[in-house]
């Protein structure tokens, strides 16, 4: 029942006439007694890598002995995994209890000019009530869309993190990298340190905003850096260095060089908050936190024989990182590509980086009203690569077909959308 109630609120997808903004969140939080002001947050924005960076941070703090809340979106296995404490997801009963606190406040503002909150705003409010009730020491807090007007941007965090900026959600965030960077940079707060791995031209926009609000900024490649040393399908190691710290041979199980960047952002943030006494962490906690970090659907190996990888890359920046990782990890090994993509992502920049790796393609579609038609995707792929293409509408059946037909010299890669990855992961979990 709680999920039905949550889904009864309008989604911000351009069809409801809902405007992005913080007014509804601020009004509801005020009516609840501003519970967010009793919590400590690390706010993470960016086009890609938000979830992984949040996972690294949460793992580090959990290893340091803190009680850690983590808020991410979208979910991967089930709705409840988008908010957790020390890796334990919120329950249906808990959410129902917090909803009872929220319902009269929503009813009160519904009749005013503020109007109906969105589904994401309701989920974000429930998360705040959950973390307060759970008495967490820190919340690792991921933005939903953009930053400046995102529902999560009602908090004043201990630190802000912007992973990177690429082209995605242009309809809502603006058509250019600079426009999108301006929205992401909106999470910068006066006096709150900001850490970023963004590159030009986005970096100048972020630094300008940081200077405007007097937020000290630390940049990957200038104020801290990493040197990658070894990598394989088992994981990778890198050295981290900042102005006053050097850590050699940090290990992570996450695959792809982009994860070294995400891990370095987490390390830089955790070291700063440790050095200023806000959230002390030991070197051992930092090392073990990185090594123990897992994040579903990000170049995740779900089977080794045959090799089956899941990756939720769904925009040009993400698929370029995926392509670079495939190139170094698989070499000449051909990929049996299972693709399920959303209609608005069916553009050349999204699939083009990974199609050259495909020896065969199975086109499928996630269970979403936004899913691209399998015929359209097959036609799109056929225009770009001359390889055998099958069309199997349901993700589980497509994954089963791939596993049954994969050849010795091939690896299976399921990608195109986090919705596709969610269904594939549920299926592979059940099959063992």
Buried (B, 14 or more C-beta within 10 A) or exposed (E): EBEEBBEEBBEBBEEEEBEBBBEBBBBBBEBBEEBBEEBBBBBBBBBBBBBBBBBBBBBBBBBBEBBBBBBBBBBBEEBBBBBBBBEEBBEEEBBBBBBEBBEEBBEEBEEEEBBBBBBBBBBBBBBBBBBBBBEBBBBBBBBBBBBBBBBBBBBBBBBBBBBBBBBBBBEBBBEBBEBBBBBBBBBBBEEBBBBBBBBEEBBEBBBEBBEEBEBEBBBBEEBBBBEEEEBEBEBBBBBBBBEEBEBEEBBBBBBBBBBBBBBBBBBBBBBBBBEEEEBBBEEEBBBBBBBBBEBBBBBBBBBEEBBBBBBBBBBBBBBBBBBBBBEEBBEEBBBBBBBBBBBBBBBEBBBBBBBEBBBBBBBBBBBBEEBBBBEBBBEBBEEBBEBEBBBBBBBBEBBBBBBEBBEEEBBBBBBBBBBBBBBBBBBBEEEE
